[in-house]
Amino acid sequence: MNKVCFYFQVHQPLRLRRYRFFDMGLNHNYYDDYLNKLMIRKVVDNSYLPMNNLLMDLIKVHGDKIKICMSISGITIEQLKWYAPDALKSFQKLINTGNVELLSETYNYSLSSLTDLDLFKQQVIKQHKLLEETFGVTPKIFKNTELLFSDDMAEVISKLSYKACLIEGARHILGWRSSEYLYESAEYQKLKLITRSFSLSDDIEYRFGNTSWDQWPLTAEKYLTWIDKAFEKGECLTLGLDYENFGTYHSVSTGIFDFMKELLRVLATNNKYKLITPSEIVKDFKPAAQLHIPYPITWADDEKDTSTWLGNELQEEAFKNLYSISKKMLKCKDPELIKDYDFIQSSDNFIYMSTKFFSKGSFARRIISPYDSPYNAYINYMNVLSDFLTRM
């Protein structure tokens, strides 16, 4: 039986307002409340609610044969509380079915694991507690921001009681091996590694609505033949997608919802397949090998590295300044400072500074930036950060 795991990432950044030099020292409100409310409401109506309803309808018909997993960043949960409580209730209802495994991550969708593992640990614990309070579940599997992972993080993640971590099945890490297997960390063997099949995932993620693609239009029937081919060289297939692919990146007119509905229906009803969760992968399979990952990998672009967030001097400078105070912030007791430090760490702020916006087909180009250039994104962010450092 071919076992397939679907993972969906749910994240919306908290966008900063236009914060000018003359605001520093006078106004400590950093957030564009109007834009944040507008954007969260837009993605809720176009993506979250329609996709949640589609999954609920499938679960009502097919019961436990429909199983998926998802992660919802803490920043997104907070915005749903503020601006879209109907969507939060929809997620709660979906997760309460027991057919959706919720994965943990950093509360603020940060890159802290690259520079301060103590801060990273604190943010993961905060997210873990938020998921328990909001959804009444205790996550057992972890995924980092943008599937960011390296050997340095393995022990920390495992000692936080996570059985496995979802990572990118990058070619330069797997080598001749297939992503359709369970692995374990070479650095800390207790942590199992579930590798995302990026080629099949990207067929939906990036190529589904591309009319110039030689495989367009993509149908569920065609896609299932590709899944069958993948199982010729593996035993479990993990597909990872941004939840906004449904209705936002690919509009309803592309047929993305119909495609997904039919694909999940067949996977649930054809005895050749079985939909499973990451926890079931860890339970059902033994690691095929150990993976040594000395340098950080992500699911972005062909490089599968951190260059989307830290690929130029502007990004590196902002990153260095942001985390120069991480040790001090671990001792901070001021709730307002803690809140702001959490929010301004969101990795999206670094994507806005990326020059990959101008590269065809890049991960960064999918992000809706509130700035007209990477340089202006940098200036605005550094103004906010300078004011925050002064307050601290």
Backbone torsions as a table, in degrees:
resi	resn	phi	psi	omega
1	MET	NA	130.5	-178.7
2	ASN	-84.3	116.4	-174.6
3	LYS	-99.5	124.4	-173.4
4	VAL	-120.7	133.1	177.8
5	CYS	-117.0	125.6	175.7
6	PHE	-103.9	125.7	175.7
7	TYR	-115.7	133.3	178.2
8	PHE	-121.7	129.5	176.8
9	GLN	-95.9	126.5	179.3
10	VAL	-115.8	110.4	-179.0
11	HIS	-152.9	135.4	171.1
12	GLN	-133.1	126.9	-178.2
13	PRO	-71.8	158.1	171.4
14	LEU	-95.8	107.7	-172.0
15	ARG	-80.6	141.6	179.1
16	LEU	-83.5	149.0	175.1
17	ARG	-80.2	169.7	175.5
18	ARG	-69.1	106.3	-173.7
19	TYR	-110.9	108.9	-173.0
20	ARG	-93.2	166.4	-179.3
21	PHE	-54.6	-40.1	-175.8
22	PHE	-75.5	-8.6	174.4
23	ASP	-80.5	-20.9	-175.0
24	MET	-63.9	129.9	-179.2
25	GLY	86.2	-12.3	-176.8
26	LEU	-114.0	-38.6	-175.3
27	ASN	-130.7	119.5	-177.0
28	HIS	-105.3	15.6	173.9
29	ASN	-88.2	110.5	-172.1
30	TYR	-97.4	-5.7	-164.4
31	TYR	-111.6	143.1	178.8
32	ASP	-89.4	87.3	-174.2
33	ASP	-61.2	-39.7	-179.1
34	TYR	-63.8	-48.4	-178.4
35	LEU	-65.8	-40.4	179.6
36	ASN	-63.1	-42.8	178.3
37	LYS	-65.0	-41.5	179.9
38	LEU	-62.5	-46.1	-175.6
39	MET	-71.7	-40.1	180.0
40	ILE	-68.1	-36.8	178.9
41	ARG	-67.5	-37.0	179.9
42	LYS	-65.3	-46.6	-177.9
43	VAL	-72.5	-30.4	175.3
44	VAL	-63.1	-47.8	-176.7
45	ASP	-71.6	-36.0	-176.7
46	ASN	-85.7	-32.6	-171.6
47	SER	-120.8	-60.4	-168.9
48	TYR	-61.9	-53.9	-177.5
49	LEU	-66.0	-46.9	177.8
50	PRO	-60.0	-40.8	-178.7
51	MET	-72.7	-39.0	175.9
52	ASN	-60.5	-42.7	179.6
53	ASN	-65.1	-39.4	178.0
54	LEU	-61.0	-45.2	-179.6
55	LEU	-67.1	-39.1	178.6
56	MET	-63.0	-41.9	179.0
57	ASP	-62.6	-40.7	178.5
58	LEU	-66.2	-39.5	179.6
59	ILE	-65.8	-38.8	178.5
60	LYS	-62.3	-35.5	-177.9
61	VAL	-83.8	-43.3	-170.2
62	HIS	-108.3	-3.9	175.8
63	GLY	60.1	-134.4	-174.8
64	ASP	-70.5	-4.5	176.9
65	LYS	-74.0	-16.3	174.4
66	ILE	-98.4	113.5	177.1
67	LYS	-138.1	135.7	177.8
68	ILE	-141.7	176.7	169.4
69	CYS	-136.6	156.3	178.1
70	MET	-152.2	161.0	171.2
71	SER	-126.4	141.9	-180.0
72	ILE	-126.6	114.7	-176.8
73	SER	-62.6	152.2	178.9
74	GLY	-60.4	-38.5	178.1
75	ILE	-61.2	-37.9	178.1
76	THR	-68.8	-43.3	178.4
77	ILE	-59.0	-42.9	179.0
78	GLU	-61.0	-43.9	-178.8
79	GLN	-68.1	-34.5	175.7
80	LEU	-64.9	-37.3	176.2
81	LYS	-62.4	-42.7	-175.8
82	TRP	-75.2	-45.9	-166.0
83	TYR	-114.2	-20.2	-174.2
84	ALA	-146.0	62.9	-179.6
85	PRO	-60.5	-25.5	177.2
86	ASP	-64.3	-38.0	178.6
87	ALA	-70.5	-38.3	177.9
88	LEU	-62.1	-42.9	176.9
89	LYS	-62.2	-35.3	178.3
90	SER	-64.6	-42.9	176.7
91	PHE	-65.4	-41.4	179.1
92	GLN	-61.1	-42.8	179.0
93	LYS	-63.6	-41.8	-179.6
94	LEU	-64.7	-45.8	-177.6
95	ILE	-70.2	-31.6	179.1
96	ASN	-66.6	-15.0	177.3
97	THR	-66.2	-22.8	-175.8
98	GLY	84.4	-0.7	-179.0
99	ASN	-94.0	-2.9	-178.1
100	VAL	-120.8	118.3	174.8
101	GLU	-88.3	130.1	-178.8
102	LEU	-97.7	126.6	179.8
103	LEU	-95.6	152.6	176.8
104	SER	-93.7	164.0	178.4
105	GLU	-162.2	-163.2	172.9
106	THR	-80.3	143.1	-178.9
107	TYR	-55.5	-42.6	-170.4
108	ASN	-106.0	14.4	177.6
109	TYR	55.1	50.5	-171.5
110	SER	-101.1	175.8	175.5
111	LEU	-107.8	23.0	-173.8
112	SER	-60.3	-27.5	-178.3
113	SER	-65.3	-13.5	178.8
114	LEU	-81.9	-16.7	-170.2
115	THR	-137.0	-28.3	-176.3
116	ASP	-146.1	98.5	-175.5
117	LEU	-70.9	-24.2	175.7
118	ASP	-69.1	-43.0	177.2
119	LEU	-66.5	-42.2	176.3
120	PHE	-55.5	-47.4	180.0
121	LYS	-60.0	-43.1	179.1
122	GLN	-61.1	-41.3	-178.8
123	GLN	-69.8	-34.6	177.8
124	VAL	-68.7	-42.4	178.3
125	ILE	-62.2	-39.7	178.7
126	LYS	-63.1	-42.5	178.2
127	GLN	-66.5	-40.8	179.7
128	HIS	-58.1	-45.6	179.6
129	LYS	-66.6	-39.1	179.3
130	LEU	-63.3	-40.3	178.2
131	LEU	-65.2	-39.6	178.3
132	GLU	-65.5	-41.5	-179.0
133	GLU	-70.0	-39.0	-173.2
134	THR	-83.6	-39.5	-172.6
135	PHE	-117.3	-7.7	178.1
136	GLY	69.5	25.9	178.9
137	VAL	-126.1	153.7	176.9
138	THR	-110.4	108.0	-177.4
139	PRO	-66.7	141.6	-179.2
140	LYS	-111.8	-16.0	-176.8
141	ILE	-119.5	146.0	-176.6
142	PHE	-117.8	147.8	165.6
143	LYS	-140.3	136.6	-178.9
144	ASN	-88.6	169.2	177.4
145	THR	-50.4	122.9	179.3
146	GLU	54.5	32.3	-178.1
147	LEU	58.8	28.8	178.0
148	LEU	-64.2	129.9	180.0
149	PHE	-159.9	147.3	169.4
150	SER	-154.1	170.1	-179.3
151	ASP	-56.6	-34.4	-177.1
152	ASP	-59.1	-27.7	-174.6
153	MET	-89.3	-14.8	-169.5
154	ALA	-58.8	-49.9	-176.4
155	GLU	-65.1	-41.1	179.8
156	VAL	-60.8	-46.9	-178.8
157	ILE	-63.3	-44.4	-178.7
158	SER	-65.5	-40.9	-178.4
159	LYS	-72.6	-9.9	172.0
160	LEU	-87.6	11.0	173.9
161	SER	78.0	21.1	174.6
162	TYR	-90.0	133.6	-177.1
163	LYS	-76.0	-30.9	-174.6
164	ALA	-153.5	164.9	177.1
165	CYS	-130.0	135.0	176.2
166	LEU	-85.2	125.6	-178.6
167	ILE	-132.6	172.5	177.6
168	GLU	-79.7	138.8	176.0
169	GLY	-84.4	61.8	-175.8
170	ALA	-67.1	138.1	-176.4
171	ARG	-61.1	-40.7	-175.7
172	HIS	-72.0	-11.6	174.4
173	ILE	-94.6	-44.3	-177.7
174	LEU	-75.8	-31.8	-176.3
175	GLY	65.1	-123.5	-179.2
176	TRP	-80.8	-9.2	-176.9
177	ARG	-75.9	162.4	179.4
178	SER	-99.2	149.0	176.9
179	SER	-75.6	-7.8	-176.9
180	GLU	-88.0	40.0	175.6
181	TYR	-140.5	162.1	170.5
182	LEU	-89.0	139.6	178.6
183	TYR	-126.0	179.4	173.2
184	GLU	-136.9	158.2	-178.6
185	SER	-72.2	130.6	177.2
186	ALA	-69.7	-26.6	-178.5
187	GLU	-79.9	-35.2	-178.3
188	TYR	-146.8	95.3	-166.4
189	GLN	-65.4	-18.7	179.5
190	LYS	-66.5	-23.2	-178.0
191	LEU	-90.6	117.7	176.8
192	LYS	-83.9	149.9	-177.7
193	LEU	-120.1	120.9	177.5
194	ILE	-102.3	117.7	-172.4
195	THR	-97.4	130.3	178.0
196	ARG	-75.7	133.6	174.1
197	SER	-81.0	98.8	-170.5
198	PHE	-73.8	-31.0	-177.9
199	SER	-66.1	-51.4	179.0
200	LEU	-67.3	-35.3	177.8
201	SER	-64.6	-44.1	-177.5
202	ASP	-70.6	-21.2	174.1
203	ASP	-60.2	-33.8	175.4
204	ILE	-88.5	-46.5	-173.5
205	GLU	-59.4	-48.1	-172.5
206	TYR	-111.5	-33.1	-168.4
207	ARG	-101.2	-9.7	-172.1
208	PHE	-55.9	-46.4	-176.2
209	GLY	-94.6	8.7	-177.4
210	ASN	-85.0	103.4	-175.5
211	THR	-70.3	-14.2	177.5
212	SER	-89.8	-5.3	177.5
213	TRP	-68.1	135.3	-175.1
214	ASP	-68.9	-10.9	177.2
215	GLN	-103.7	4.7	178.6
216	TRP	-76.5	141.1	-3.2
217	PRO	-81.7	145.9	179.1
218	LEU	-86.6	123.4	177.9
219	THR	-109.4	160.9	177.8
220	ALA	-61.4	-38.8	179.9
221	GLU	-61.6	-45.5	179.2
222	LYS	-65.1	-42.9	-177.6
223	TYR	-64.3	-35.6	178.8
224	LEU	-65.2	-32.0	176.1
225	THR	-66.8	-33.6	177.0
226	TRP	-70.4	-37.7	176.1
227	ILE	-62.4	-43.9	178.8
228	ASP	-59.6	-40.1	-179.8
229	LYS	-66.0	-37.1	179.3
230	ALA	-63.1	-33.3	-178.3
231	PHE	-76.8	-5.9	173.9
232	GLU	-69.5	-19.2	-177.9
233	LYS	-125.8	17.7	-179.7
234	GLY	-164.1	-178.7	-175.2
235	GLU	-126.3	-13.4	174.4
236	CYS	-148.2	136.1	-173.6
237	LEU	-116.3	125.7	178.7
238	THR	-114.3	122.1	179.4
239	LEU	-111.3	124.3	-177.3
240	GLY	-117.1	126.7	-175.1
241	LEU	-136.7	147.3	169.7
242	ASP	-73.6	132.4	-177.2
243	TYR	-61.9	-24.4	-179.0
244	GLU	-75.4	-6.5	173.2
245	ASN	-59.1	-29.0	-176.3
246	PHE	-92.8	98.5	175.5
247	GLY	99.8	-19.2	179.5
248	THR	-110.6	-67.5	177.0
249	TYR	-66.8	-37.8	174.0
250	HIS	-120.1	111.6	-175.8
251	SER	-67.9	164.9	-179.6
252	VAL	-59.3	-28.3	-178.3
253	SER	-67.7	-18.9	178.7
254	THR	-76.1	-14.1	-178.0
255	GLY	87.8	14.9	-175.0
256	ILE	-63.1	-37.3	180.0
257	PHE	-69.9	-42.2	178.2
258	ASP	-63.4	-40.4	177.7
259	PHE	-59.6	-48.6	-176.3
260	MET	-67.7	-39.1	179.2
261	LYS	-61.6	-45.2	-179.6
262	GLU	-69.2	-39.3	179.8
263	LEU	-62.4	-47.8	180.0
264	LEU	-67.0	-35.1	178.9
265	ARG	-61.4	-46.6	-178.7
266	VAL	-67.1	-42.2	179.4
267	LEU	-62.1	-28.3	-179.5
268	ALA	-85.0	-27.4	-172.1
269	THR	-106.0	-23.3	179.2
270	ASN	-83.1	123.8	-175.9
271	ASN	-64.1	-10.1	178.9
272	LYS	-74.8	-20.1	-174.8
273	TYR	-120.8	161.4	172.3
274	LYS	-149.3	126.3	175.5
275	LEU	-82.3	129.5	-177.8
276	ILE	-133.7	167.3	178.7
277	THR	-102.2	165.6	177.0
278	PRO	-57.6	-38.4	178.2
279	SER	-61.8	-35.1	178.0
280	GLU	-72.1	-32.2	175.5
281	ILE	-61.4	-46.6	-179.7
282	VAL	-62.9	-36.9	-179.1
283	LYS	-74.2	-39.4	-170.8
284	ASP	-86.8	-22.7	-173.1
285	PHE	-124.0	152.6	173.7
286	LYS	-99.5	145.5	179.4
287	PRO	-57.5	133.2	-179.6
288	ALA	-78.9	-25.9	-178.0
289	ALA	-171.7	174.6	174.0
290	GLN	-98.9	142.8	177.6
291	LEU	-112.0	127.1	176.6
292	HIS	-99.9	118.1	-176.1
293	ILE	-125.5	81.3	-174.1
294	PRO	-71.5	-26.7	-178.5
295	TYR	-119.0	146.5	-175.2
296	PRO	-60.4	136.6	174.1
297	ILE	-118.9	155.8	174.4
298	THR	-139.7	-175.2	178.2
299	TRP	-99.8	16.6	-173.5
300	ALA	-95.3	129.0	170.2
301	ASP	59.3	-174.8	-178.0
302	ASP	-70.3	-28.9	-176.5
303	GLU	-71.8	-28.2	-178.4
304	LYS	55.3	37.2	-179.6
305	ASP	-125.4	-160.3	-176.7
306	THR	-97.5	11.9	-173.4
307	SER	-65.5	-22.8	177.0
308	THR	-64.7	-32.0	-177.2
309	TRP	-102.4	-28.1	-174.2
310	LEU	-134.1	38.0	-173.7
311	GLY	-95.3	-1.9	177.9
312	ASN	-140.2	173.3	-174.0
313	GLU	-66.8	-33.3	179.2
314	LEU	-62.8	-48.0	-179.1
315	GLN	-63.6	-43.3	-179.3
316	GLU	-63.4	-40.5	179.6
317	GLU	-65.8	-45.0	179.2
318	ALA	-63.4	-42.8	-179.7
319	PHE	-62.5	-44.6	-179.9
320	LYS	-61.0	-44.6	-179.1
321	ASN	-68.8	-39.6	-179.2
322	LEU	-60.9	-44.4	-174.5
323	TYR	-96.3	4.9	175.0
324	SER	-66.3	-19.3	-176.8
325	ILE	-110.9	11.3	-173.2
326	SER	-60.6	-39.5	-179.3
327	LYS	-65.6	-39.3	178.3
328	LYS	-67.7	-39.0	-178.2
329	MET	-68.1	-24.8	176.5
330	LEU	-65.2	-23.0	179.0
331	LYS	-97.6	-4.5	-175.9
332	CYS	-69.8	139.7	178.6
333	LYS	-115.6	-2.3	-178.1
334	ASP	-78.6	115.1	-175.4
335	PRO	-62.5	-33.0	179.7
336	GLU	-70.7	-41.2	177.4
337	LEU	-65.9	-41.5	179.0
338	ILE	-62.2	-44.9	179.7
339	LYS	-59.4	-49.0	-177.4
340	ASP	-66.6	-38.5	179.2
341	TYR	-65.4	-38.1	175.0
342	ASP	-59.2	-50.6	-172.2
343	PHE	-69.4	-38.8	-176.2
344	ILE	-77.2	-6.0	176.5
345	GLN	-82.3	-9.3	-177.8
346	SER	-49.7	130.3	-175.1
347	SER	-61.8	-21.5	179.9
348	ASP	-59.2	-32.4	179.5
349	ASN	-59.8	-30.5	179.4
350	PHE	-82.8	-29.1	175.1
351	ILE	-64.2	-38.6	-179.5
352	TYR	-60.2	-24.3	179.4
353	MET	-89.4	-0.7	-173.7
354	SER	-75.4	133.8	174.2
355	THR	-81.0	-3.8	175.1
356	LYS	-71.1	-6.6	174.1
357	PHE	-57.5	-25.8	-175.8
358	PHE	-96.9	5.0	178.9
359	SER	-97.7	126.8	-178.5
360	LYS	-61.0	130.9	175.7
361	GLY	76.5	9.8	-177.8
362	SER	-77.4	157.0	177.3
363	PHE	-59.2	-41.2	-176.0
364	ALA	-62.0	-33.0	-176.5
365	ARG	-65.5	-18.8	179.8
366	ARG	-78.7	-17.7	-176.5
367	ILE	-82.1	133.9	177.7
368	ILE	-85.4	104.3	-177.3
369	SER	-87.4	137.0	176.0
370	PRO	-81.4	3.0	-176.9
371	TYR	-113.3	155.4	-179.1
372	ASP	-90.1	-6.1	176.3
373	SER	-160.1	155.6	175.9
374	PRO	-59.3	-35.3	-179.3
375	TYR	-65.0	-43.9	178.4
376	ASN	-65.7	-33.2	175.1
377	ALA	-63.4	-40.7	178.6
378	TYR	-64.9	-47.8	-178.8
379	ILE	-60.0	-45.7	-178.8
380	ASN	-63.3	-43.2	-179.2
381	TYR	-65.3	-42.0	-178.6
382	MET	-68.7	-30.8	174.3
383	ASN	-63.7	-45.3	177.3
384	VAL	-61.7	-46.5	-177.2
385	LEU	-65.0	-38.8	178.6
386	SER	-62.5	-42.3	177.6
387	ASP	-64.8	-41.4	179.6
388	PHE	-62.8	-42.4	180.0
389	LEU	-63.4	-37.2	178.0
390	THR	-66.0	-43.0	177.2
391	ARG	-60.5	-41.7	-177.3
392	MET	-67.3	NA	NA
